[in-house]
Amino acid sequence: MLSRLGALLQQAVETREPSVDLLEAFTEHWKGITGYYLEATDESIPARQTDIPWRLRQMLDILVYEEKQFPAGEAGPCLEYLLQHKVLETLSTLGKAEYPPGMRQQVLLFFSRVLSQVQHPLLHYLNVHRPVTKLLQLSGDLLGSGLEKEEVQFVAVLCMKIKQDPTLLMYILEGKSIPNGMRAQELPAMEEGTEHPSGSTTGSPHAEPSPARRDHNLITSLVGLCKSKSRVAMKARENLLLLVGLAQDAAAACLVRSSALCPLLTQHLCDLHRAVPMGTDPADVLAMERMSWRSQGAGDGAFPGKESLGAFLTWLDYLDELVLGAHPVVAEAIAEAVEERFFQGILRPQLLQMSELAVLSATAMLVGTVRQVRAPVLLRRLVLFLLGPDQHPETPEDPPHPLRTHLIDRCNHLCDEISLASLRLFEQLLQKPHEHITHNLVLRNLQARGYLQRTPLVPEERGPPELEHEEDGLDLEEDPYFTDGFPDSSFGMVKMLPSGSAPSGKGQVSEVVSSFLCLVPEEAKTSSCMEEGGYDTYVHDALVMVQACRDSAAPWGWPRAPRPLDSCHPEVVFYEGHFLKVLFDRMARILDQPYSLNLQVTSVLSRLAAFPHPHLHEYLLDPYLSLAPGCRSLFSVLVRVIGDLMQRLQRVPQFRAKLLLVRQQLLGQGPGEQMDHTMLFKGVVVLEEFCKELAAIALVKGPPEGPP
C-alpha cells in the first residue's frame, strides 16, 4: 500500500502535477486548525494536547517539499495560498489571544521554522512582515512569560534574514511596505474577517485581546531578551551585535532613527547602576576584575552587592562591545546616549557630592567603569567627560574644569581612602589607549621644556649633586626642592652620582640607572637582606609596562627626540600642572603616609615614566637636568625625600634592625608586633622599591634620542 502511494506521488511529480494533491493537503490541514475553534468546547486544553502542532508541522513540510519542485524564486500554489488567505496573519492573531493555552508558543515555532526553512524571500511580502511585526509587538506581554526560548529563536531567524538583506530592517522596524515590491500587491490579499474555507474568520472566535503595543518591535524584543537571566540572553546579545554591525548606511540610520535602541540600552545601564547597593564596600568595588559579558557569574568570592555590581559591569562591557563592533553611525549614537544619560546624568552628580562616603563610593564605581571601557568612540567621550577638552599648557590661574579639578584634588584628600581610590582612577586612565589622557594631564605642560635652565649658572660644567659637609646640617626650608646638597651625616651614601655630567641633562644609561639605585643610602636598604626575586624581577616588570605604553602610544606620532630649545619660548614660566603637582606633593610626603597610599602614588608615577615621549623621559627619568629656578623634577623630589630620611635616621635608635623587621612583616615573614615609626619604615621600603622601579624603566627604555 505504501509503495503504491509512493509510486503515485512520484508519478505526480514527474508529470508536474503535484499542486493539486499538495494544495489539497495543505488546505485540509489549515481547515483542521481553523475548524478546531468552531468545534472545541473545553477552552482549558493546552494547544500541545490538540492536533494543532501536528497540523502546523505538516503544513511546514508541504511548503518545504513544494518549494523544491519549482524553480528558485517561483512561488508554488501552497505558498500562494498561505499568502493570499492571510494564514500567518490569522496565526498571529490566535497567538495573541493565547487560545488554546500555549498557542503563542506554537505560532512562534511555526513562524521561525517557515522563515528559516522556506528559501523564498517571504519577508518581502506585506502579508508576512505585517504579522511578523504583530508578533514582535507582543514581546513583553504577560501572556508571553516562559517563552523566551521561542522568542529568541524567532528574532534570531529575523536577524539572519536581515543580515542577508539589510533593506528589510527598515520595513520590519517601521512597518512599511516594500518599495517597488509588487509582490505584496500581486497577490489579492483577503481583508481581516474574510471567511476561510473552513467557514471561520481570521480573528479569534473566542477571545479578542487588547491591541498590540506599537512601541514594541524587533529591537525592543532583542533588548528585552538581552536582559534575561537565562541562557537566551547570550543568543539575543549576539544577534543584536549582528544588527548594529550591518555595514549599510541606510540600515544604520534606521536603527538610530526608527528604534529606541540607544535609550533602551542606556536606561538599563542606569537601572543596573542604581541597583548596586549603597552599602557595597568601595574596596570590594576597586578589587573587582574586569568583567566580560560572555562570562557567567561575577567570578570567585562573594561580598554584599557583588551580584548587582557584576550585572552592571557585565552590561557595560556589552555596551562597549556593541560600540566597538557597530556601524560608525550607530556607535556614535550609543556613545552619545551613554554620555548624556549615564556619564552626565548619573556619574557627574555623584562625583561632585560633598559627602565623603558618597564620593568614595562614586569614585570606586568610576574606576570600575573606566576599567571596562575599550571602544575608542566611547572611551573618547569618557575621557573628555572626566578631563575636559583643554590642550594648551596649564597656568595656576586657569579656570578649572570642575570635574577634572575635583578628581585631581582628591588624590591629595584628607581621607586616605578617597585619595587611594582617586589615584587608582588615574592609574586606570593612564592604561587606556587615548592620547588626550597623557597630553591633558602632563604633556601639554612639558611642551616648551620650561623646566630647563637655559643658561648655566656658572661658566664651568655643572655636575650632579654632591655631598656637602655643613655644620648642624642643612635647613631644608632654605631650598624648597633640595637640588644642590645633602645634610652632613655619618650615614653617607656609599656610591655618589657620577661626576662630569653635562648641563644638558642626558647621562649614559648606566649612569642614570646607578643614580636611582644609589639614591637610597645603604643604611635604609633592606631588599638585599631578603630572599626576593632580585633586580631581574624589576627589569621584567619594567619590560612589560614599557612595552604596553609603547603599544598604546604607537599610533599617536610622538617625536623620538625632545623639542629643540631654540623653538621653545623661554619667556614662558614653567608650571608642572595640577596633576604632577599633586603627585610630587604626595611623593614628598612618602615617609609620612600609609603604605597602600605610597604604593599607589609610586605606581602612577612609574606608569607615567614608562611612556615613550621624550619630554616625559627627560623630566621624570633624567637625574642630570639643570632645572630652572623654582622648578622641580621627580629626581629632585626624591633627593629632598632622601635628605629628610637621612636626618631621621639619626633620631631613631636601631633604625636598620627595625626597618628590616617591618619589611619582613610586609612580606608576612616576621612577627606581628607593633613598634614606633612604623609608617616611616614602610615609607622607606616603598622608596627603595620605587627607586629600583625607576632604574629598571630607565634601563629598559634606553637613552633618549637626538639633541636636546
Stockholm file with secondary structure:
# STOCKHOLM 1.0

chainA/1-708         MLSRLGALLQQAVETREPSVDLLEAFTEHWKGITGYYLEATDESIPARQTDIPWRLRQMLDILVYEEKQFPAGEAGPCLEYLLQHKVLETLSTLGKAEYPPGMRQQVLLFFSRVLSQVQHPLLHYLNVHRPVTKLLQLSGDLLGSGLEKEEVQFVAVLCMKIKQDPTLLMYILEGKSIPNGMRAQELPAMEEGTEHPSGSTTGSPHAEPSPARRDHNLITSLVGLCKSKSRVAMKARENLLLLVGLAQDAAAACLVRSSALCPLLTQHLCDLHRAVPMGTDPADVLAMERMSWRSQGAGDGAFPGKESLGAFLTWLDYLDELVLGAHPVVAEAIAEAVEERFFQGILRPQLLQMSELAVLSATAMLVGTVRQVRAPVLLRRLVLFLLGPDQHPETPEDPPHPLRTHLIDRCNHLCDEISLASLRLFEQLLQKPHEHITHNLVLRNLQARGYLQRTPLVPEERGPPELEHEEDGLDLEEDPYFTDGFPDSSFGMVKMLPSGSAPSGKGQVSEVVSSFLCLVPEEAKTSSCMEEGGYDTYVHDALVMVQACRDSAAPWGWPRAPRPLDSCHPEVVFYEGHFLKVLFDRMARILDQPYSLNLQVTSVLSRLAAFPHPHLHEYLLDPYLSLAPGCRSLFSVLVRVIGDLMQRLQRVPQFRAKLLLVRQQLLGQGPGEQMDHTMLFKGVVVLEEFCKELAAIALVKGPPEGPP
#=GR chainA/1-708 SS CHHHHHHHHHHHHHTTCCHHHHHHHHHHHHHHHHHHHHHCCCTTSCGGGSSHHHHHHHHHHHHHHHHHTSCTTCCCHHHHHHHHTTHHHHHHHHHHHTCSTTHHHHHHHHHHHHHHHCCSCGGGSHHHHHHHHHHHHTTTCGGGTTCHHHHHHHHHHHHHHHHHCTTHHHHHHHCCCCTTCTHHHHSCCCCTTCCCTTSCCSSCSSCCCCCCCTTCCHHHHHHHHHTCSSTHHHHHHHHHHHHHTCCCHHHHHHHHHSSCHHHHHHHHHHHHHHHSCTTSCHHHHHHCCCCCTTSSSSCSSCCTTHHHHHHHHHHHHHHHHHHHHSCHHHHHHHHHHHIIIIIIIIIHHHHTCSCHHHHHHHHHHHHHHHHHCCCHHHHHHHHHHHHCSCCSCCCTTSCCCHHHHHHHHGGGCSSHHHHHHHHHHHHHHHTSSCHHHHHHHTGGGTTTCTTBCSSCSSSSCCCSCCCCCCTTCCCGGGSTTCCSCCCCCSSCCSSCCCSCCCTTCCCCHHHHHHHHHTTSCGGGCCGGGSCCCCHHHHHHHHHHHHHHHHHHHGGGTCCSSCCCGGGSCTTSCCCCCHHHHHHHHHHHTGGGSCHHHHHHHHHHHHHHHHSCCHHHHHHHHCTTCCBCTTCCCHHHHHHHHHHHHHHHHTTSTTHHHHHHHHHHHHTTCSCCCCCTTHHHHHHHHHHHHHHHHHHHHHHHHCCCCSCC
#=GC SS_cons         CHHHHHHHHHHHHHTTCCHHHHHHHHHHHHHHHHHHHHHCCCTTSCGGGSSHHHHHHHHHHHHHHHHHTSCTTCCCHHHHHHHHTTHHHHHHHHHHHTCSTTHHHHHHHHHHHHHHHCCSCGGGSHHHHHHHHHHHHTTTCGGGTTCHHHHHHHHHHHHHHHHHCTTHHHHHHHCCCCTTCTHHHHSCCCCTTCCCTTSCCSSCSSCCCCCCCTTCCHHHHHHHHHTCSSTHHHHHHHHHHHHHTCCCHHHHHHHHHSSCHHHHHHHHHHHHHHHSCTTSCHHHHHHCCCCCTTSSSSCSSCCTTHHHHHHHHHHHHHHHHHHHHSCHHHHHHHHHHHIIIIIIIIIHHHHTCSCHHHHHHHHHHHHHHHHHCCCHHHHHHHHHHHHCSCCSCCCTTSCCCHHHHHHHHGGGCSSHHHHHHHHHHHHHHHTSSCHHHHHHHTGGGTTTCTTBCSSCSSSSCCCSCCCCCCTTCCCGGGSTTCCSCCCCCSSCCSSCCCSCCCTTCCCCHHHHHHHHHTTSCGGGCCGGGSCCCCHHHHHHHHHHHHHHHHHHHGGGTCCSSCCCGGGSCTTSCCCCCHHHHHHHHHHHTGGGSCHHHHHHHHHHHHHHHHSCCHHHHHHHHCTTCCBCTTCCCHHHHHHHHHHHHHHHHTTSTTHHHHHHHHHHHHTTCSCCCCCTTHHHHHHHHHHHHHHHHHHHHHHHHCCCCSCC
//
